[in-house]
Amino acid sequence: MFRTMALVGASLLFTSTQVLALTCSPKDVTARILKSAQPNDIHPDWQGGSNIGTAWTLKLSGRVQGATGTYLRGDLLSPRGGVVNRGVFVLRSEWDCSN
């Protein structure tokens, strides 16, 4: 059974049962870390030219389909271990979730 919940203030749909992989990694160093499911809403910790390396991991907690694409939501894990940012968004097209 699918549970859906409309996010306030946006025409987005969160579907908790559509997450296929538990973790994802950036396809390259141009992957963006977002504050919300909007392509230009860069997370404050990742603004100003900060790039993510390909050894980072996103531990998935959900998937959002918006007008501008498919987004993944989760916790960003450092290659050194530990959560760096909780509840961030990324564009699905910029991440590899083939594990």
C-alpha positions in Angstrom: 0.0 0.0 0.0 1.3 3.4 -0.9 1.3 6.2 1.6 1.4 9.7 0.2 1.5 13.1 1.8 1.3 16.4 0.1 4.1 18.7 1.2 2.9 22.1 2.4 3.6 25.0 0.0 4.7 22.8 -2.9 3.2 20.6 -5.5 5.4 17.6 -4.5 4.5 14.1 -3.7 6.5 12.0 -1.1 6.1 8.3 -1.6 7.9 6.3 1.2 7.5 3.0 -0.5 9.2 4.0 -3.8 12.7 4.0 -2.5 14.5 1.2 -4.2 18.0 1.4 -2.7 19.2 2.1 0.8 22.2 4.3 -0.3 23.4 6.3 -3.3 26.6 8.0 -4.3 27.2 11.0 -6.5 27.9 10.3 -10.1 30.5 13.0 -10.2 31.7 16.1 -8.3 29.0 18.3 -9.8 26.2 16.8 -7.7 24.4 19.4 -5.7 23.2 19.1 -2.0 19.9 20.8 -1.7 17.9 22.3 1.2 14.6 21.5 -0.5 13.3 19.7 -3.6 14.1 22.7 -5.8 17.1 22.5 -8.1 18.6 25.9 -7.1 17.9 25.7 -3.4 21.5 24.8 -2.4 22.0 23.7 1.2 23.8 26.4 3.1 26.7 24.1 4.0 27.3 23.4 0.3 27.1 27.0 -1.1 30.0 29.0 -2.4 31.8 26.5 -4.6 31.8 23.6 -2.1 31.8 20.4 -4.1 31.0 16.9 -2.9 33.3 14.0 -3.7 32.2 10.7 -5.2 33.0 8.8 -2.0 30.2 10.4 -0.1 26.9 8.5 0.5 23.3 9.5 0.8 21.3 7.2 3.2 17.8 7.4 1.7 14.7 8.2 3.6 12.4 9.1 0.7 11.7 10.1 -2.8 10.0 13.2 -4.1 8.5 13.8 -7.5 8.4 17.5 -8.4 7.7 19.6 -11.4 11.5 20.0 -11.9 12.4 16.3 -11.6 12.8 13.5 -9.2 14.5 14.1 -5.9 15.9 11.8 -3.2 15.8 12.7 0.5 18.1 11.4 3.2 21.1 11.9 5.4 24.5 12.7 3.9 27.3 10.5 5.2 31.0 11.5 5.1 33.5 9.1 3.6 35.3 9.4 7.0 32.1 8.2 8.7 29.2 9.9 10.4 26.3 12.0 9.3 27.2 15.5 8.0 23.8 16.8 7.0 20.4 15.3 7.9 17.3 15.5 5.7 19.0 16.9 2.6 17.6 16.6 -1.0 19.5 15.7 -4.1 18.5 15.4 -7.8 18.0 11.7 -8.6 19.7 12.2 -12.0 23.0 13.3 -10.3 23.3 10.2 -8.0 23.9 6.5 -8.6 21.6 4.2 -6.6 22.5 0.9 -8.3 23.6 -0.9 -5.1 
